[in-house]
Amino acid sequence: MASPQKSGFGTHVVKVGKHTFGAGRLTLIAGPCSIESREHFLETAEGVKAAGASFLRGGVYKMRTSPESFQGVGPAGFSYVAEVKKQVGMPLVSEVTDPRQISDLANIVDMFQVGSRNMYNYELLRELGATRKPVLLKRGFSATVDEWLKAADYVIKGGNDDVLLCERGIRTFESKTRNTLDLGTVAWLKAHTQFPVVVDPSHGTGRPELILPMSLAAVGAGADALIIEVHPRPSEALSDADQALNFEQFEKIARDVRKVAHALGREVESL
């Protein structure tokens, strides 16, 4: 199993089918914050694939601050999510919010996502440790790096060493951005741990005009992947509409990210 501390062997490589995280290539993960319908998910998946993504994101379940907010399509979306994945030929990372969801979600997702609010949900982490699917562990919005690493250790000690850490911004006194994207910690994790590191500039800034520059900076900091929210019509998104990008905006990010990656001697993963 991978240890949270670097042992001289470099980053632990996590494999998802033919895709790899931590082997030096950069992966672009894109899709909606929440899956809203079959038509919406298919349109988004085809759009991000054409724009340069090789991995899909999309929430079947969503944890929201307000109980009145859209909570995801839930089990009603299981059948068509699987259909869309097969049609576009892309793997999917999706959030799991409760241990009782794991067995059903395991049939349609290729990677489990643990959201910021659930980083301290140790029972959920233990249950995910008993699975054999990779786990994308988002940093709690007020979590220290040590707390984050200890949360990852709950999954590892359960028997699943395929953990990726996702920096999605932390809560600070700054109000110009939704969160403060901690890219210094990304560089620290790459220097001192074996975890593949994913950066979420969508939640990390909450501002569409900042997602491109923070994506480029994340590549420079050593991120193994970017996970970005994209919606065909961002103003109509049922969750996180303010930070979603359209296809054209995401395509520009994909183009510019490739330029930076190539300048650093890295390749961007393709399908």
N, C-alpha and C positions, 0 to 999 in steps of 0.2 A: 504493500500500500504506500501511497505517496505520503511523505511527511510534510507538515507545514513549513519546516525549516529546510533550506536549500542544502543538499548533500553533495554537491559537486557534479551531479549528473544533468543539470539543466532542468528545464520545465517538463513536468509530467505531461505527456501527450494524451489527450482525450480523443477517442475516435468515435464518430457517429456515422456508421456506414462508411462511405468513402471519404468523408470529411474528417479533418483533424484540427484540433485546437492545441497550440503549444509547440507545433513543429516548425515554426518560423514564418509560415504564411499567415496573411491577414484574412479573416472571414467577415463578410458583411451580412448581418442579420437584420431583416427589415419586415415590417408588416404593421397591422393595426394594434393599438393598445388593446382593444376589445373586438372580438369577432362579433359582427352584428347580424349577419344572415349569410346564407350560402352565396347569394349573388355578390354581396359585398366582399366576402372573403376571397372568392374566385377572382374578382376584378382586381383586388389589391395584390393577391399572390402573382397574377400574371404581370401586373404593372411593376412590381419590385424585381421580379425575375428579369424582365426586359431591361430594367435600369441597372442591373449589376449585382443584385443580391444572390447569394447561394444558399441561404438558410432563412426560413420563415419564422416570424414571431406572431403571436396572436393569442389573446386571453379568452379561454372558454369560460373560466370563472375569474372574477375581478373583486379584489378587496377595495372598497371605497370608503372614504372618511364619512360620507353621509349615507345613511340607509336609504335615502330617497334616490340616490344616484343609480345608474345602470350597473347591474352586478354581473353581467355576462349572460350568454345564452344558455349556459349549463348543459345538462344532458341532451337537450333538444338539438344541440349542434354536433353531437358525436358523429353521426352518420355522414353528414355532408363535409365535415372537417376532413375525415379520412378520404372522401372522394376528391376533394380539392387538392390535398397533398399528392395523391396519386396522379391526378391530371397534370399538375405542373411539375411533378418530379422533384419536390423539395422537402427536406425534413423540417420538423416544427418543434420549437420550444414554446411551452405554454405554462402558465402559472398554476400551481397547486396550492390551495388555501386551507385544506383540511386533510388529515390522514385518511378519512373515509373516501376521498376522491381518487386516491392513488391507483387502485386496481383498475378502475374504469378508464382513467386518463392514460394509463400505461398502454392501452390498446391503440391510442391515436397519436401520442406524442413521442418524439425521439429524445427529448431532453426536458426534464422538469425544471421549472423556474420557481424559486422561493423569493417572494417579494420582500421589500424592505420591512414591512410591518411584521413579517413572519420570521425574520432572522432569529428572534429569540424564542420561537416556538419549538422547543427542544423535542417534544414528542413527535412533531412532524418531521424534524431532522432525523431522529432515530429511525422512523419508519422509512424514510428515503434511503437511509443507510442499508436497509435490507433489500433494496431494489438493485437492479443491474443497469439502470439507465442513468446517464450523466445528470448532474444537478448543477444548475446555474444559481448560485447563492448571491443575492443582492445584499449590499451593505445596508444595515439599518441606518435610518436617516440621522440618528444621533450616536451611532456606534463608533467606538475606537477600533483601530486596526486589531488590537489584541482580542477584543470581544468578537470581532468578525472571524478571526482565525479559529477561535475556540468554537464558534458556531459550526464552522466547516469541519472541525474535528469530531463533532457529534455524528456527522454523516460518515466520515472515514472510519471511525471506531465501530460503526454498524456493519462495516464490510464493503462499503462502496467508496473507492478512492478516486472516482472520476468526478471531481468537484471543480467547477470553474467559479472564480470570484468576479462579481460584477460591481464596479464602482459606478454609482448612480447619483452621486452628490450627497452632501451632508447639510444639515440645518445649521446655519450660522446667523450672525446678526445682519448679514447683507440682505437687502430687499429688492435689488435690481434684477436678480435671477431667482428662479423657483428654489434652487438649492445651490450650494457651492461645490462645483465639480473638483474633486481632490486628485488632480493628476500627479502631484508629488507622491501620493501613496501608491499610485499605479507603478511609478518608477521604483519605489521601495520594494513593492511586492515582487517585481521582476528580478530585482537584485538579491532578495533575501528569502524567497520561497519558491516552491516548485509549481505553484498553481498557475494554470492559464488564467489570464486576466482579460475581462471583457469590460468595455466602457459604454455607458449609456448617456450620450450627450443630450438626449431628449429630456429625460427627467433631471439630468444634471444642470440644465439651464432653464428649461421651460419656455424658451424663447426661440422661435424658428430661425431668426437671423444669426443666432450664436451657435447653432448646431454644426454648421460647416467648419468654422474655425476651431471649435473644440474637438471635432472629429480629427482634423489634421494634427492638432496638438497631441491627441491621444495616441495617434500612430507614432509620433515622435517620442512619446513617453514609453513606448514598448508594448502597447495593447495588442493582444492576440486577436481580438475581434471587436467590432462595434455593433451595438444593437440600437436600431433607430425606428421611431414610430412614423409610419407612412399611411396615408388615407387618401382615397381617390378625390374626396372633397372635404378637406380638413374642417371647414366651418360646420359641417354636418355630423362630425364624429360624435358618438354617444359618450365617449370618455376622452379626456385630455385633448380636446379640440384645439386649445391654444398653442400646443407644442407640436402638433402633427405636421408633417411635411407632405406636399403633393409629389407626384411622380417626377416632375421636372426638377424640383429641388433636390430630391434624393439622387436622381441621375447625375446631377452636378457634383454632389458629394462623392459618389462612387468614382467619377472621373478624376477629381482632384486628389482623393485618397490614393488612387493608384499611382499618381505622379509622385506623391510624397513617399509612398512605400517603395517604389522603384528607386528613388534617389537614395534610400537607406539600404538598398540591396535586398528588398523583400518583395515577395509576390503576393498578389491578392487572389484568394481562392475563387475558382469558377466552378460551375456545375459540370 
